[in-house]
Amino acid sequence: MLKATQQRTRAHNTQLVMRTIHSGGPISRADVARATDLTPPTISEVVYDLIERGLVEEIGLAPSSGGRRAILLRLVDDARQLIGIDLSRREFRGALANLRGQISHRIELPLGERDGEAALALVYELIDALIPAASKPLLGIGIGAPGLVDSSNGILRQSVNLNWRYIPFRSLLESRYGLPVYMANDCQLAALEAYTFQDHRESPMPLVVINVGWGVGAGIVLHGELMHGDPVGAGEIGHVVVEEGGAPCACGNHGCLETVASTRAILARAQAILEANPESTLSHFAEGSQELTLEGVSAGFQAGNEDIRNVVRNAGRALGIAASYLVGVLGSCRIMIGGSGDLLGPFLLDAMQEELAKRTLPALARATELGIVETGSDMVILGASAMVLQHELGVL
């Protein structure tokens, strides 16, 4: 256990006050004291310091309740900016955000065929371009990356597609930029974004966001904390085997969830059916080159094309199998589908629910909530920003 030094106690109190003002403001000093159980002199000292640092401001008087009117406090949303980085796509993306997650500046740099050292150089190029664009002091840098990430030490253990192995991002970037650096797996940060910015805090159940994209991964938020694994690997459901003797996977196994339920697998299976029978009704939903897109698959499902429906049902069943494993470990929870698979999300849910009911205790299956999470191109960036806020200011 850490010794409760004066410095640690002060930092803890500051985070308590910041969190209360962030979530409850405008709020008086007396109400902050009641919410935090800190003494009024401690509140006055912490608030004075926060005002001096420009993080909190006084905005006027509260309505009269018969006595002396209290002065209200609120967070200065634009007092600091954060850099959020998303390395999960074929273009590396970065943005500047304020303390409420509002983005003011974005940059995208195409990855092309780069990997290894060349891809790392592109990360530097992205941050080099973002820092001069900041109009307020920078609080830190948050990074979401695909693969196995050791968040506690800021090390990317492995990212197959980028040909990265044991990249010490935190030490590299902190020494280069002099800013705090935090990183996590991109799917984990998508879950943190949903929890932080999409009103999923109200439910006491664990939140699981399954990202269905070119691959499949999950992020898990439990009691407000992002689960990373010990030290890595929480949420790596894409390589759980759901189809014995199934298609080979890049990881070396056969029948992994990614080989059935990823958008890549769904498109490949539908395309194979079309190529085997070019005159089938599937051709109505293909582009002129007879290439199916995710939008075409979605349109075919809605139109009742049975070939596409079978492919999507199989993907939903595979996700239901993976969901049953999650429920078996976490108990009843909220499982949300996100990522580029959101076009197919509503069609996947029915098959997921059916499979989940077959494989878990009925009471757990009934209590588990399945749904679609609102996704967007900034989801990982905002999750990375939330991680910086959490560590640097303790406001989440």
Number of C-alpha atoms within 10 A of each C-alpha: 3 5 7 10 9 9 9 12 12 15 14 15 17 22 20 23 24 25 20 23 23 22 13 16 16 18 22 21 18 16 17 24 19 12 13 14 11 15 12 15 10 15 21 14 12 20 23 14 14 17 16 11 11 14 18 21 18 16 12 13 14 15 11 9 8 6 6 10 13 17 16 20 24 21 25 17 16 17 17 19 27 27 28 32 31 28 21 21 14 13 15 20 24 27 27 28 25 21 23 18 23 15 19 13 13 18 15 14 14 12 18 10 9 15 16 15 13 12 19 16 12 18 22 15 12 19 20 12 14 18 16 8 13 18 13 13 12 18 21 23 26 28 30 28 25 22 24 24 27 22 19 14 14 20 21 24 17 18 18 15 12 21 12 17 15 13 18 14 18 23 15 14 19 15 11 10 15 10 14 18 22 26 27 28 31 30 31 30 32 31 29 31 26 26 25 19 15 12 10 19 16 7 12 12 20 21 27 28 30 30 28 25 18 18 19 27 26 25 27 29 21 14 13 16 13 19 19 21 14 10 13 19 15 19 23 19 21 25 22 17 21 22 15 10 11 15 15 12 16 13 10 9 15 20 20 26 26 30 28 29 29 23 26 19 20 23 22 17 17 21 22 11 16 21 14 9 12 13 10 13 14 23 20 15 21 20 11 9 7 15 15 20 19 18 13 19 27 21 18 21 20 13 12 10 18 13 19 26 20 13 21 27 19 18 26 26 23 28 30 25 25 23 26 26 16 18 21 15 9 15 19 21 23 20 24 22 25 28 26 19 25 21 16 23 21 14 18 26 22 16 20 23 22 15 21 26 19 13 16 18 15 12 11 17 24 13 13 21 15 19 15 20 21 13 18 13 12 19 24 33 31 34 31 33 36 28 29 27 23 15 15 14 19 20 20 19
